[in-house]
Amino acid sequence: MAAVLHVLKTPDATLARAAIEQGLGAGDRVTAVLLPGAGRLELPRDVRVRHVPGDCSYSQLLDLIFESDQVIAW
């Protein structure tokens, strides 16, 4: 079970959603970080969602990046 971090900066998350669902199906722990401009996206309920700079600072985002096994920026 890998820790996967998706960093989204655009409101079009069609491809990201498909990758997130695939990771969840594989048993990964998935976190999605929404940067300014990403808006409010509908993601599966098993995804841990963080908003920068709302409930997650850029410093905390950096920590999440180093804690993750895989980081994907969209």
PDB file of N, CA, C and O in Angstrom:
ATOM      1  N   MET A   1       0.845  -1.168   0.000  1.00  0.00           N
ATOM      2  CA  MET A   1       0.000   0.000   0.000  1.00  0.00           C
ATOM      3  C   MET A   1       0.894   1.234   0.000  1.00  0.00           C
ATOM      4  O   MET A   1       1.623   1.493   0.957  1.00  0.00           O
ATOM      5  N   ALA A   2       0.823   1.975  -1.073  1.00  0.00           N
ATOM      6  CA  ALA A   2       1.646   3.170  -1.230  1.00  0.00           C
ATOM      7  C   ALA A   2       0.878   4.408  -0.797  1.00  0.00           C
ATOM      8  O   ALA A   2      -0.351   4.449  -0.854  1.00  0.00           O
ATOM      9  N   ALA A   3       1.625   5.415  -0.364  1.00  0.00           N
ATOM     10  CA  ALA A   3       1.048   6.724  -0.064  1.00  0.00           C
ATOM     11  C   ALA A   3       1.213   7.574  -1.313  1.00  0.00           C
ATOM     12  O   ALA A   3       2.334   7.886  -1.714  1.00  0.00           O
ATOM     13  N   VAL A   4       0.087   7.953  -1.932  1.00  0.00           N
ATOM     14  CA  VAL A   4       0.111   8.684  -3.191  1.00  0.00           C
ATOM     15  C   VAL A   4      -0.482  10.068  -2.971  1.00  0.00           C
ATOM     16  O   VAL A   4      -1.558  10.210  -2.390  1.00  0.00           O
ATOM     17  N   LEU A   5       0.230  11.084  -3.441  1.00  0.00           N
ATOM     18  CA  LEU A   5      -0.204  12.467  -3.308  1.00  0.00           C
ATOM     19  C   LEU A   5      -0.496  13.026  -4.694  1.00  0.00           C
ATOM     20  O   LEU A   5       0.364  13.011  -5.574  1.00  0.00           O
ATOM     21  N   HIS A   6      -1.721  13.521  -4.879  1.00  0.00           N
ATOM     22  CA  HIS A   6      -2.114  14.190  -6.121  1.00  0.00           C
ATOM     23  C   HIS A   6      -2.222  15.673  -5.821  1.00  0.00           C
ATOM     24  O   HIS A   6      -2.953  16.072  -4.914  1.00  0.00           O
ATOM     25  N   VAL A   7      -1.504  16.489  -6.570  1.00  0.00           N
ATOM     26  CA  VAL A   7      -1.536  17.940  -6.400  1.00  0.00           C
ATOM     27  C   VAL A   7      -2.275  18.507  -7.609  1.00  0.00           C
ATOM     28  O   VAL A   7      -1.802  18.422  -8.743  1.00  0.00           O
ATOM     29  N   LEU A   8      -3.447  19.089  -7.341  1.00  0.00           N
ATOM     30  CA  LEU A   8      -4.298  19.586  -8.426  1.00  0.00           C
ATOM     31  C   LEU A   8      -4.328  21.100  -8.429  1.00  0.00           C
ATOM     32  O   LEU A   8      -4.521  21.737  -7.393  1.00  0.00           O
ATOM     33  N   LYS A   9      -4.131  21.674  -9.623  1.00  0.00           N
ATOM     34  CA  LYS A   9      -4.124  23.129  -9.735  1.00  0.00           C
ATOM     35  C   LYS A   9      -5.123  23.630 -10.767  1.00  0.00           C
ATOM     36  O   LYS A   9      -5.177  24.830 -11.039  1.00  0.00           O
ATOM     37  N   THR A  10      -5.912  22.735 -11.343  1.00  0.00           N
ATOM     38  CA  THR A  10      -6.885  23.102 -12.369  1.00  0.00           C
ATOM     39  C   THR A  10      -8.245  22.509 -12.027  1.00  0.00           C
ATOM     40  O   THR A  10      -8.311  21.448 -11.407  1.00  0.00           O
ATOM     41  N   PRO A  11      -9.329  23.167 -12.415  1.00  0.00           N
ATOM     42  CA  PRO A  11     -10.653  22.623 -12.093  1.00  0.00           C
ATOM     43  C   PRO A  11     -11.032  21.409 -12.943  1.00  0.00           C
ATOM     44  O   PRO A  11     -11.977  20.704 -12.589  1.00  0.00           O
ATOM     45  N   ASP A  12     -10.336  21.138 -14.045  1.00  0.00           N
ATOM     46  CA  ASP A  12     -10.625  19.960 -14.855  1.00  0.00           C
ATOM     47  C   ASP A  12      -9.812  18.785 -14.324  1.00  0.00           C
ATOM     48  O   ASP A  12      -8.620  18.653 -14.604  1.00  0.00           O
ATOM     49  N   ALA A  13     -10.478  17.941 -13.556  1.00  0.00           N
ATOM     50  CA  ALA A  13      -9.778  16.835 -12.900  1.00  0.00           C
ATOM     51  C   ALA A  13     -10.243  15.478 -13.419  1.00  0.00           C
ATOM     52  O   ALA A  13     -10.171  14.486 -12.694  1.00  0.00           O
ATOM     53  N   THR A  14     -10.714  15.417 -14.650  1.00  0.00           N
ATOM     54  CA  THR A  14     -11.236  14.166 -15.201  1.00  0.00           C
ATOM     55  C   THR A  14     -10.185  13.065 -15.172  1.00  0.00           C
ATOM     56  O   THR A  14     -10.442  11.972 -14.668  1.00  0.00           O
ATOM     57  N   LEU A  15      -9.019  13.344 -15.702  1.00  0.00           N
ATOM     58  CA  LEU A  15      -7.950  12.349 -15.740  1.00  0.00           C
ATOM     59  C   LEU A  15      -7.427  12.053 -14.332  1.00  0.00           C
ATOM     60  O   LEU A  15      -7.139  10.902 -14.003  1.00  0.00           O
ATOM     61  N   ALA A  16      -7.307  13.084 -13.513  1.00  0.00           N
ATOM     62  CA  ALA A  16      -6.841  12.889 -12.135  1.00  0.00           C
ATOM     63  C   ALA A  16      -7.802  11.997 -11.365  1.00  0.00           C
ATOM     64  O   ALA A  16      -7.370  11.119 -10.619  1.00  0.00           O
ATOM     65  N   ARG A  17      -9.101  12.213 -11.540  1.00  0.00           N
ATOM     66  CA  ARG A  17     -10.101  11.393 -10.841  1.00  0.00           C
ATOM     67  C   ARG A  17      -9.954   9.928 -11.214  1.00  0.00           C
ATOM     68  O   ARG A  17     -10.043   9.053 -10.353  1.00  0.00           O
ATOM     69  N   ALA A  18      -9.730   9.659 -12.491  1.00  0.00           N
ATOM     70  CA  ALA A  18      -9.558   8.272 -12.937  1.00  0.00           C
ATOM     71  C   ALA A  18      -8.322   7.644 -12.294  1.00  0.00           C
ATOM     72  O   ALA A  18      -8.362   6.490 -11.867  1.00  0.00           O
ATOM     73  N   ALA A  19      -7.229   8.398 -12.225  1.00  0.00           N
ATOM     74  CA  ALA A  19      -6.002   7.885 -11.599  1.00  0.00           C
ATOM     75  C   ALA A  19      -6.201   7.676 -10.100  1.00  0.00           C
ATOM     76  O   ALA A  19      -5.705   6.701  -9.537  1.00  0.00           O
ATOM     77  N   ILE A  20      -6.921   8.585  -9.458  1.00  0.00           N
ATOM     78  CA  ILE A  20      -7.192   8.470  -8.025  1.00  0.00           C
ATOM     79  C   ILE A  20      -8.019   7.227  -7.744  1.00  0.00           C
ATOM     80  O   ILE A  20      -7.715   6.472  -6.820  1.00  0.00           O
ATOM     81  N   GLU A  21      -9.060   7.012  -8.532  1.00  0.00           N
ATOM     82  CA  GLU A  21      -9.911   5.832  -8.341  1.00  0.00           C
ATOM     83  C   GLU A  21      -9.130   4.541  -8.573  1.00  0.00           C
ATOM     84  O   GLU A  21      -9.346   3.548  -7.878  1.00  0.00           O
ATOM     85  N   GLN A  22      -8.227   4.556  -9.545  1.00  0.00           N
ATOM     86  CA  GLN A  22      -7.394   3.379  -9.807  1.00  0.00           C
ATOM     87  C   GLN A  22      -6.475   3.100  -8.617  1.00  0.00           C
ATOM     88  O   GLN A  22      -6.296   1.949  -8.219  1.00  0.00           O
ATOM     89  N   GLY A  23      -5.898   4.153  -8.058  1.00  0.00           N
ATOM     90  CA  GLY A  23      -5.035   3.985  -6.891  1.00  0.00           C
ATOM     91  C   GLY A  23      -5.796   3.461  -5.686  1.00  0.00           C
ATOM     92  O   GLY A  23      -5.308   2.586  -4.971  1.00  0.00           O
ATOM     93  N   LEU A  24      -6.979   3.987  -5.461  1.00  0.00           N
ATOM     94  CA  LEU A  24      -7.801   3.497  -4.346  1.00  0.00           C
ATOM     95  C   LEU A  24      -8.138   2.029  -4.542  1.00  0.00           C
ATOM     96  O   LEU A  24      -8.125   1.251  -3.588  1.00  0.00           O
ATOM     97  N   GLY A  25      -8.440   1.649  -5.779  1.00  0.00           N
ATOM     98  CA  GLY A  25      -8.744   0.253  -6.074  1.00  0.00           C
ATOM     99  C   GLY A  25      -7.564  -0.667  -5.833  1.00  0.00           C
ATOM    100  O   GLY A  25      -7.739  -1.848  -5.534  1.00  0.00           O
ATOM    101  N   ALA A  26      -6.356  -0.124  -5.964  1.00  0.00           N
ATOM    102  CA  ALA A  26      -5.136  -0.904  -5.727  1.00  0.00           C
ATOM    103  C   ALA A  26      -4.762  -0.925  -4.249  1.00  0.00           C
ATOM    104  O   ALA A  26      -3.802  -1.588  -3.858  1.00  0.00           O
ATOM    105  N   GLY A  27      -5.526  -0.194  -3.425  1.00  0.00           N
ATOM    106  CA  GLY A  27      -5.239  -0.192  -1.987  1.00  0.00           C
ATOM    107  C   GLY A  27      -4.328   0.925  -1.529  1.00  0.00           C
ATOM    108  O   GLY A  27      -3.876   0.913  -0.384  1.00  0.00           O
ATOM    109  N   ASP A  28      -4.044   1.889  -2.384  1.00  0.00           N
ATOM    110  CA  ASP A  28      -3.177   3.008  -2.004  1.00  0.00           C
ATOM    111  C   ASP A  28      -3.886   3.951  -1.037  1.00  0.00           C
ATOM    112  O   ASP A  28      -5.112   4.068  -1.045  1.00  0.00           O
ATOM    113  N   ARG A  29      -3.089   4.622  -0.204  1.00  0.00           N
ATOM    114  CA  ARG A  29      -3.588   5.720   0.628  1.00  0.00           C
ATOM    115  C   ARG A  29      -3.435   6.980  -0.204  1.00  0.00           C
ATOM    116  O   ARG A  29      -2.316   7.400  -0.499  1.00  0.00           O
ATOM    117  N   VAL A  30      -4.547   7.585  -0.583  1.00  0.00           N
ATOM    118  CA  VAL A  30      -4.517   8.692  -1.530  1.00  0.00           C
ATOM    119  C   VAL A  30      -4.868  10.002  -0.824  1.00  0.00           C
ATOM    120  O   VAL A  30      -5.860  10.094  -0.102  1.00  0.00           O
ATOM    121  N   THR A  31      -4.033  11.001  -1.050  1.00  0.00           N
ATOM    122  CA  THR A  31      -4.290  12.364  -0.582  1.00  0.00           C
ATOM    123  C   THR A  31      -4.311  13.266  -1.803  1.00  0.00           C
ATOM    124  O   THR A  31      -3.464  13.149  -2.688  1.00  0.00           O
ATOM    125  N   ALA A  32      -5.293  14.174  -1.845  1.00  0.00           N
ATOM    126  CA  ALA A  32      -5.371  15.165  -2.911  1.00  0.00           C
ATOM    127  C   ALA A  32      -5.223  16.543  -2.293  1.00  0.00           C
ATOM    128  O   ALA A  32      -5.929  16.896  -1.349  1.00  0.00           O
ATOM    129  N   VAL A  33      -4.303  17.309  -2.836  1.00  0.00           N
ATOM    130  CA  VAL A  33      -4.106  18.687  -2.391  1.00  0.00           C
ATOM    131  C   VAL A  33      -4.620  19.594  -3.496  1.00  0.00           C
ATOM    132  O   VAL A  33      -4.185  19.504  -4.644  1.00  0.00           O
ATOM    133  N   LEU A  34      -5.557  20.474  -3.135  1.00  0.00           N
ATOM    134  CA  LEU A  34      -6.135  21.403  -4.098  1.00  0.00           C
ATOM    135  C   LEU A  34      -5.482  22.765  -3.927  1.00  0.00           C
ATOM    136  O   LEU A  34      -5.623  23.411  -2.890  1.00  0.00           O
ATOM    137  N   LEU A  35      -4.770  23.187  -4.956  1.00  0.00           N
ATOM    138  CA  LEU A  35      -4.123  24.490  -4.953  1.00  0.00           C
ATOM    139  C   LEU A  35      -5.111  25.559  -5.411  1.00  0.00           C
ATOM    140  O   LEU A  35      -6.168  25.222  -5.946  1.00  0.00           O
ATOM    141  N   PRO A  36      -4.792  26.841  -5.213  1.00  0.00           N
ATOM    142  CA  PRO A  36      -5.673  27.892  -5.710  1.00  0.00           C
ATOM    143  C   PRO A  36      -5.924  27.698  -7.210  1.00  0.00           C
ATOM    144  O   PRO A  36      -4.991  27.457  -7.976  1.00  0.00           O
ATOM    145  N   GLY A  37      -7.162  27.802  -7.610  1.00  0.00           N
ATOM    146  CA  GLY A  37      -7.538  27.593  -9.001  1.00  0.00           C
ATOM    147  C   GLY A  37      -8.174  26.247  -9.251  1.00  0.00           C
ATOM    148  O   GLY A  37      -8.847  26.057 -10.264  1.00  0.00           O
ATOM    149  N   ALA A  38      -7.973  25.306  -8.340  1.00  0.00           N
ATOM    150  CA  ALA A  38      -8.552  23.978  -8.519  1.00  0.00           C
ATOM    151  C   ALA A  38     -10.038  23.967  -8.181  1.00  0.00           C
ATOM    152  O   ALA A  38     -10.775  23.114  -8.675  1.00  0.00           O
ATOM    153  N   GLY A  39     -10.482  24.889  -7.359  1.00  0.00           N
ATOM    154  CA  GLY A  39     -11.890  24.921  -6.983  1.00  0.00           C
ATOM    155  C   GLY A  39     -12.244  23.785  -6.036  1.00  0.00           C
ATOM    156  O   GLY A  39     -11.370  23.201  -5.395  1.00  0.00           O
ATOM    157  N   ARG A  40     -13.512  23.484  -5.957  1.00  0.00           N
ATOM    158  CA  ARG A  40     -14.020  22.380  -5.116  1.00  0.00           C
ATOM    159  C   ARG A  40     -14.348  21.205  -6.022  1.00  0.00           C
ATOM    160  O   ARG A  40     -15.319  21.255  -6.776  1.00  0.00           O
ATOM    161  N   LEU A  41     -13.561  20.164  -5.956  1.00  0.00           N
ATOM    162  CA  LEU A  41     -13.740  19.012  -6.827  1.00  0.00           C
ATOM    163  C   LEU A  41     -14.441  17.884  -6.093  1.00  0.00           C
ATOM    164  O   LEU A  41     -14.245  17.696  -4.892  1.00  0.00           O
ATOM    165  N   GLU A  42     -15.247  17.145  -6.811  1.00  0.00           N
ATOM    166  CA  GLU A  42     -15.878  15.950  -6.273  1.00  0.00           C
ATOM    167  C   GLU A  42     -14.883  14.793  -6.389  1.00  0.00           C
ATOM    168  O   GLU A  42     -14.538  14.366  -7.491  1.00  0.00           O
ATOM    169  N   LEU A  43     -14.433  14.299  -5.253  1.00  0.00           N
ATOM    170  CA  LEU A  43     -13.489  13.185  -5.226  1.00  0.00           C
ATOM    171  C   LEU A  43     -14.075  12.067  -4.383  1.00  0.00           C
ATOM    172  O   LEU A  43     -14.936  12.322  -3.541  1.00  0.00           O
ATOM    173  N   PRO A  44     -13.628  10.828  -4.591  1.00  0.00           N
ATOM    174  CA  PRO A  44     -14.131   9.722  -3.777  1.00  0.00           C
ATOM    175  C   PRO A  44     -13.937  10.000  -2.289  1.00  0.00           C
ATOM    176  O   PRO A  44     -12.975  10.659  -1.896  1.00  0.00           O
ATOM    177  N   ARG A  45     -14.853   9.497  -1.466  1.00  0.00           N
ATOM    178  CA  ARG A  45     -14.823   9.815  -0.040  1.00  0.00           C
ATOM    179  C   ARG A  45     -13.611   9.227   0.698  1.00  0.00           C
ATOM    180  O   ARG A  45     -13.277   9.684   1.791  1.00  0.00           O
ATOM    181  N   ASP A  46     -12.960   8.236   0.120  1.00  0.00           N
ATOM    182  CA  ASP A  46     -11.783   7.648   0.764  1.00  0.00           C
ATOM    183  C   ASP A  46     -10.516   8.476   0.553  1.00  0.00           C
ATOM    184  O   ASP A  46      -9.459   8.141   1.088  1.00  0.00           O
ATOM    185  N   VAL A  47     -10.618   9.544  -0.216  1.00  0.00           N
ATOM    186  CA  VAL A  47      -9.469  10.411  -0.493  1.00  0.00           C
ATOM    187  C   VAL A  47      -9.378  11.478   0.590  1.00  0.00           C
ATOM    188  O   VAL A  47     -10.365  12.146   0.897  1.00  0.00           O
ATOM    189  N   ARG A  48      -8.212  11.632   1.159  1.00  0.00           N
ATOM    190  CA  ARG A  48      -7.973  12.725   2.118  1.00  0.00           C
ATOM    191  C   ARG A  48      -7.716  13.989   1.297  1.00  0.00           C
ATOM    192  O   ARG A  48      -6.775  14.041   0.504  1.00  0.00           O
ATOM    193  N   VAL A  49      -8.550  14.998   1.489  1.00  0.00           N
ATOM    194  CA  VAL A  49      -8.457  16.226   0.697  1.00  0.00           C
ATOM    195  C   VAL A  49      -7.945  17.362   1.568  1.00  0.00           C
ATOM    196  O   VAL A  49      -8.439  17.589   2.672  1.00  0.00           O
ATOM    197  N   ARG A  50      -6.952  18.070   1.056  1.00  0.00           N
ATOM    198  CA  ARG A  50      -6.391  19.244   1.737  1.00  0.00           C
ATOM    199  C   ARG A  50      -6.460  20.424   0.778  1.00  0.00           C
ATOM    200  O   ARG A  50      -6.335  20.248  -0.434  1.00  0.00           O
ATOM    201  N   HIS A  51      -6.657  21.619   1.311  1.00  0.00           N
ATOM    202  CA  HIS A  51      -6.736  22.841   0.513  1.00  0.00           C
ATOM    203  C   HIS A  51      -5.600  23.783   0.898  1.00  0.00           C
ATOM    204  O   HIS A  51      -5.446  24.142   2.066  1.00  0.00           O
ATOM    205  N   VAL A  52      -4.809  24.178  -0.096  1.00  0.00           N
ATOM    206  CA  VAL A  52      -3.724  25.134   0.121  1.00  0.00           C
ATOM    207  C   VAL A  52      -4.181  26.478  -0.425  1.00  0.00           C
ATOM    208  O   VAL A  52      -4.597  26.537  -1.582  1.00  0.00           O
ATOM    209  N   PRO A  53      -4.128  27.521   0.317  1.00  0.00           N
ATOM    210  CA  PRO A  53      -3.585  27.684   1.655  1.00  0.00           C
ATOM    211  C   PRO A  53      -4.628  27.558   2.762  1.00  0.00           C
ATOM    212  O   PRO A  53      -4.311  27.889   3.905  1.00  0.00           O
ATOM    213  N   GLY A  54      -5.839  27.106   2.497  1.00  0.00           N
ATOM    214  CA  GLY A  54      -6.906  27.032   3.499  1.00  0.00           C
ATOM    215  C   GLY A  54      -6.565  26.240   4.743  1.00  0.00           C
ATOM    216  O   GLY A  54      -6.311  26.828   5.795  1.00  0.00           O
ATOM    217  N   ASP A  55      -6.553  24.918   4.649  1.00  0.00           N
ATOM    218  CA  ASP A  55      -6.284  24.088   5.826  1.00  0.00           C
ATOM    219  C   ASP A  55      -4.911  23.427   5.776  1.00  0.00           C
ATOM    220  O   ASP A  55      -4.593  22.575   6.606  1.00  0.00           O
ATOM    221  N   CYS A  56      -4.102  23.825   4.799  1.00  0.00           N
ATOM    222  CA  CYS A  56      -2.763  23.251   4.639  1.00  0.00           C
ATOM    223  C   CYS A  56      -1.839  24.351   4.118  1.00  0.00           C
ATOM    224  O   CYS A  56      -2.100  24.940   3.068  1.00  0.00           O
ATOM    225  N   SER A  57      -0.777  24.623   4.841  1.00  0.00           N
ATOM    226  CA  SER A  57       0.172  25.655   4.400  1.00  0.00           C
ATOM    227  C   SER A  57       1.108  25.067   3.340  1.00  0.00           C
ATOM    228  O   SER A  57       1.149  23.853   3.140  1.00  0.00           O
ATOM    229  N   TYR A  58       1.845  25.926   2.677  1.00  0.00           N
ATOM    230  CA  TYR A  58       2.821  25.444   1.699  1.00  0.00           C
ATOM    231  C   TYR A  58       3.925  24.631   2.379  1.00  0.00           C
ATOM    232  O   TYR A  58       4.464  23.695   1.788  1.00  0.00           O
ATOM    233  N   SER A  59       4.254  24.981   3.596  1.00  0.00           N
ATOM    234  CA  SER A  59       5.227  24.203   4.357  1.00  0.00           C
ATOM    235  C   SER A  59       4.701  22.794   4.639  1.00  0.00           C
ATOM    236  O   SER A  59       5.443  21.817   4.542  1.00  0.00           O
ATOM    237  N   GLN A  60       3.417  22.699   4.988  1.00  0.00           N
ATOM    238  CA  GLN A  60       2.807  21.388   5.216  1.00  0.00           C
ATOM    239  C   GLN A  60       2.714  20.596   3.917  1.00  0.00           C
ATOM    240  O   GLN A  60       2.861  19.374   3.923  1.00  0.00           O
ATOM    241  N   LEU A  61       2.470  21.292   2.795  1.00  0.00           N
ATOM    242  CA  LEU A  61       2.462  20.622   1.498  1.00  0.00           C
ATOM    243  C   LEU A  61       3.821  20.008   1.214  1.00  0.00           C
ATOM    244  O   LEU A  61       3.902  18.877   0.737  1.00  0.00           O
ATOM    245  N   LEU A  62       4.871  20.727   1.497  1.00  0.00           N
ATOM    246  CA  LEU A  62       6.217  20.194   1.300  1.00  0.00           C
ATOM    247  C   LEU A  62       6.431  18.939   2.144  1.00  0.00           C
ATOM    248  O   LEU A  62       7.025  17.969   1.674  1.00  0.00           O
ATOM    249  N   ASP A  63       5.955  18.954   3.380  1.00  0.00           N
ATOM    250  CA  ASP A  63       6.039  17.758   4.228  1.00  0.00           C
ATOM    251  C   ASP A  63       5.286  16.586   3.605  1.00  0.00           C
ATOM    252  O   ASP A  63       5.785  15.460   3.592  1.00  0.00           O
ATOM    253  N   LEU A  64       4.080  16.851   3.085  1.00  0.00           N
ATOM    254  CA  LEU A  64       3.300  15.791   2.436  1.00  0.00           C
ATOM    255  C   LEU A  64       4.046  15.208   1.244  1.00  0.00           C
ATOM    256  O   LEU A  64       4.013  13.999   1.016  1.00  0.00           O
ATOM    257  N   ILE A  65       4.715  16.065   0.487  1.00  0.00           N
ATOM    258  CA  ILE A  65       5.469  15.595  -0.670  1.00  0.00           C
ATOM    259  C   ILE A  65       6.560  14.621  -0.239  1.00  0.00           C
ATOM    260  O   ILE A  65       6.722  13.565  -0.852  1.00  0.00           O
ATOM    261  N   PHE A  66       7.307  14.961   0.805  1.00  0.00           N
ATOM    262  CA  PHE A  66       8.401  14.098   1.244  1.00  0.00           C
ATOM    263  C   PHE A  66       7.907  12.852   1.957  1.00  0.00           C
ATOM    264  O   PHE A  66       8.633  11.860   2.020  1.00  0.00           O
ATOM    265  N   GLU A  67       6.683  12.870   2.499  1.00  0.00           N
ATOM    266  CA  GLU A  67       6.119  11.697   3.168  1.00  0.00           C
ATOM    267  C   GLU A  67       5.519  10.700   2.188  1.00  0.00           C
ATOM    268  O   GLU A  67       5.273   9.550   2.551  1.00  0.00           O
ATOM    269  N   SER A  68       5.279  11.121   0.957  1.00  0.00           N
ATOM    270  CA  SER A  68       4.580  10.294  -0.025  1.00  0.00           C
ATOM    271  C   SER A  68       5.552   9.413  -0.809  1.00  0.00           C
ATOM    272  O   SER A  68       6.707   9.771  -1.039  1.00  0.00           O
ATOM    273  N   ASP A  69       5.041   8.255  -1.209  1.00  0.00           N
ATOM    274  CA  ASP A  69       5.824   7.358  -2.056  1.00  0.00           C
ATOM    275  C   ASP A  69       5.790   7.813  -3.514  1.00  0.00           C
ATOM    276  O   ASP A  69       6.730   7.580  -4.274  1.00  0.00           O
ATOM    277  N   GLN A  70       4.685   8.467  -3.889  1.00  0.00           N
ATOM    278  CA  GLN A  70       4.519   8.928  -5.266  1.00  0.00           C
ATOM    279  C   GLN A  70       3.780  10.268  -5.230  1.00  0.00           C
ATOM    280  O   GLN A  70       2.828  10.435  -4.468  1.00  0.00           O
ATOM    281  N   VAL A  71       4.216  11.210  -6.048  1.00  0.00           N
ATOM    282  CA  VAL A  71       3.584  12.534  -6.141  1.00  0.00           C
ATOM    283  C   VAL A  71       3.257  12.789  -7.607  1.00  0.00           C
ATOM    284  O   VAL A  71       4.113  12.655  -8.482  1.00  0.00           O
ATOM    285  N   ILE A  72       2.004  13.159  -7.858  1.00  0.00           N
ATOM    286  CA  ILE A  72       1.563  13.445  -9.217  1.00  0.00           C
ATOM    287  C   ILE A  72       0.966  14.849  -9.227  1.00  0.00           C
ATOM    288  O   ILE A  72       0.051  15.147  -8.459  1.00  0.00           O
ATOM    289  N   ALA A  73       1.484  15.700 -10.093  1.00  0.00           N
ATOM    290  CA  ALA A  73       0.979  17.074 -10.222  1.00  0.00           C
ATOM    291  C   ALA A  73       0.120  17.167 -11.474  1.00  0.00           C
ATOM    292  O   ALA A  73       0.528  16.732 -12.551  1.00  0.00           O
ATOM    293  N   TRP A  74      -1.046  17.724 -11.331  1.00  0.00           N
ATOM    294  CA  TRP A  74      -1.994  17.872 -12.443  1.00  0.00           C
ATOM    295  C   TRP A  74      -2.173  19.323 -12.772  1.00  0.00           C
ATOM    296  O   TRP A  74      -2.932  19.660 -13.681  1.00  0.00           O
TER     297      TRP A  74
END
